[in-house]
């Protein structure tokens, strides 16, 4: 089962000892945007993927793939059922 980007962000922030508000500053976005990401209320856009990549030291492709995989998983399961 694919992990969703919101779960990954929610897991990573406490592991790194950073609050969502501080992380928003690192990303250069409003704290509400980080809360929406963590709560899966918004999708990972190309801009968000680039910001997450810079903040976490990963690649934008990682974030786009993570988000895409989590979107595809339920669709694939529905086709099998």
Backbone as numpy.savetxt, mean C-alpha at the origin, in Angstrom:
# Nx Ny Nz CAx CAy CAz Cx Cy Cz
-2.72 -16.90 -1.09 -3.57 -15.72 -1.09 -2.68 -14.47 -1.09
-3.05 -13.52 -1.89 -2.26 -12.30 -2.04 -2.47 -11.38 -0.84
-1.38 -10.77 -0.40 -1.48 -9.75 0.65 -1.78 -8.43 -0.04
-2.67 -7.67 0.52 -3.04 -6.39 -0.05 -2.04 -5.33 0.41
-1.88 -4.30 -0.41 -0.92 -3.24 -0.08 -1.25 -2.58 1.26
-2.53 -2.45 1.59 -2.89 -1.82 2.87 -2.39 -2.65 4.05
-2.48 -3.97 3.93 -1.99 -4.84 5.00 -0.48 -4.70 5.16
0.20 -4.62 4.03 1.66 -4.50 4.06 2.07 -3.19 4.74
1.42 -2.11 4.38 1.74 -0.82 4.99 1.42 -0.85 6.48
0.25 -1.38 6.83 -0.15 -1.45 8.24 0.82 -2.29 9.06
1.38 -3.34 8.47 2.36 -4.18 9.16 3.72 -3.49 9.26
4.12 -2.81 8.22 5.46 -2.22 8.16 5.63 -1.02 9.09
4.61 -0.19 9.21 4.77 1.02 10.01 5.14 0.72 11.46
4.41 -0.17 12.16 4.82 -0.45 13.54 6.18 -1.16 13.62
6.46 -2.01 12.64 7.75 -2.70 12.64 8.90 -1.71 12.52
8.67 -0.62 11.84 9.69 0.41 11.67 9.60 1.49 12.74
8.60 1.37 13.62 8.44 2.33 14.70 8.02 3.70 14.24
7.21 3.77 13.20 6.78 5.06 12.68 5.25 5.14 12.67
4.75 6.27 13.12 3.30 6.51 13.14 2.83 6.94 11.76
1.57 6.73 11.49 1.00 7.09 10.18 1.19 8.57 9.87
1.05 9.42 10.88 1.22 10.86 10.67 2.65 11.19 10.26
3.61 10.59 10.93 5.01 10.82 10.57 5.31 10.24 9.19
4.73 9.10 8.90 4.95 8.48 7.59 4.38 9.35 6.48
3.27 10.00 6.75 2.70 10.93 5.76 3.70 12.02 5.43
4.41 12.51 6.45 5.43 13.52 6.21 6.57 13.00 5.36
6.95 11.76 5.60 8.01 11.13 4.81 7.57 11.00 3.35
6.30 10.64 3.17 5.76 10.49 1.80 5.45 11.82 1.14
5.31 12.88 1.95 4.95 14.18 1.40 3.47 14.28 1.05
2.64 13.59 1.85 1.19 13.62 1.63 0.48 13.96 2.92
-0.80 14.23 2.81 -1.65 14.49 3.96 -1.82 13.21 4.78
-1.84 13.30 6.11 -2.03 12.10 6.94 -3.30 11.32 6.59
-4.32 12.02 6.13 -5.55 11.34 5.72 -5.34 10.37 4.58
-4.41 10.70 3.70 -4.12 9.80 2.57 -3.50 8.50 3.07
-2.61 8.59 4.05 -2.01 7.38 4.61 -3.07 6.55 5.32
-3.94 7.21 6.08 -5.02 6.47 6.76 -5.91 5.77 5.74
-6.21 6.44 4.64 -7.04 5.82 3.59 -6.32 4.63 2.96
-5.01 4.74 2.77 -4.24 3.62 2.23 -4.27 2.43 3.18
-4.03 2.70 4.46 -4.00 1.64 5.47 -5.36 0.97 5.61
-6.42 1.73 5.41 -7.78 1.20 5.55 -8.36 0.72 4.22
-7.54 0.64 3.18 -7.96 0.17 1.85 -9.13 0.97 1.30
-9.12 2.27 1.56 -10.18 3.14 1.05 -9.80 3.79 -0.27
-8.52 3.70 -0.62 -8.05 4.24 -1.90 -7.10 3.22 -2.52
-7.00 3.27 -3.82 -6.10 2.38 -4.54 -4.69 2.96 -4.59
-3.74 2.11 -4.84 -2.36 2.55 -5.04 -2.25 3.04 -6.49
-2.04 4.33 -6.63 -1.84 4.93 -7.95 -0.35 4.93 -8.28
-0.01 5.32 -9.48 1.40 5.40 -9.86 2.14 6.39 -8.96
1.52 7.53 -8.68 2.13 8.53 -7.80 2.35 7.96 -6.40
1.33 7.29 -5.88 1.45 6.68 -4.55 2.52 5.62 -4.53
2.59 4.81 -5.57 3.61 3.75 -5.66 5.01 4.35 -5.63
5.21 5.44 -6.34 6.52 6.11 -6.34 6.85 6.65 -4.95
5.87 7.22 -4.27 6.09 7.76 -2.93 6.36 6.64 -1.92
5.60 5.55 -2.02 5.82 4.40 -1.13 7.20 3.81 -1.37
7.60 3.72 -2.63 8.91 3.18 -2.97 10.02 4.02 -2.35
9.91 5.32 -2.46 10.91 6.21 -1.86 10.93 6.08 -0.34
9.74 6.02 0.26 9.64 5.98 1.71 10.13 4.66 2.30
9.85 3.55 1.61 10.20 2.23 2.13 11.51 1.68 1.54
12.07 2.38 0.56 13.29 1.87 -0.07 13.03 0.66 -0.94
11.89 0.64 -1.59 11.52 -0.45 -2.49 11.38 0.12 -3.89
10.68 -0.58 -4.75 10.43 -0.06 -6.09 8.95 0.25 -6.26
8.65 1.15 -7.17 7.25 1.45 -7.49 6.58 0.22 -8.07
7.33 -0.56 -8.82 6.78 -1.79 -9.41 6.31 -2.76 -8.34
7.05 -2.83 -7.23 6.65 -3.69 -6.12 5.25 -3.33 -5.65
5.00 -2.03 -5.44 3.71 -1.58 -4.93 2.60 -1.76 -5.95
2.89 -1.50 -7.21 1.88 -1.70 -8.24 1.54 -3.19 -8.39
2.57 -4.03 -8.32 2.36 -5.47 -8.43 1.57 -5.99 -7.22
1.94 -5.54 -6.04 1.25 -5.96 -4.82 -0.23 -5.59 -4.89
-0.51 -4.38 -5.32 -1.90 -3.94 -5.43 -2.63 -4.72 -6.53
-1.97 -4.89 -7.65 -2.60 -5.62 -8.76 -2.87 -7.07 -8.42
-1.92 -7.71 -7.76 -2.11 -9.11 -7.36 -3.29 -9.27 -6.42
-3.44 -8.33 -5.50 -4.55 -8.43 -4.56 -5.88 -8.15 -5.24
-5.88 -7.37 -6.30 -7.11 -7.16 -7.08 -7.46 -8.38 -7.92
-6.44 -9.05 -8.44 -6.67 -10.21 -9.31 -7.11 -11.45 -8.55
-6.64 -11.62 -7.33 -6.92 -12.83 -6.57 -8.41 -13.13 -6.44
-9.24 -12.17 -6.01 -10.67 -12.48 -5.90 -11.33 -12.72 -7.26
-10.87 -12.00 -8.28 -11.44 -12.20 -9.60 -11.13 -13.60 -10.12
-9.91 -14.07 -9.88 -9.55 -15.41 -10.31 -10.33 -16.46 -9.55
-10.52 -16.25 -8.26 -11.29 -17.20 -7.45 -12.74 -17.26 -7.91
-13.29 -16.12 -8.30 -14.67 -16.08 -8.77 -14.84 -16.85 -10.08
-13.84 -16.83 -10.92 -13.91 -17.56 -12.19 -13.87 -19.06 -11.97
-13.17 -19.48 -10.93 -13.03 -20.91 -10.64 -14.33 -21.44 -10.01
-14.96 -20.61 -9.19 -16.17 -21.06 -8.45 -17.36 -21.31 -9.34
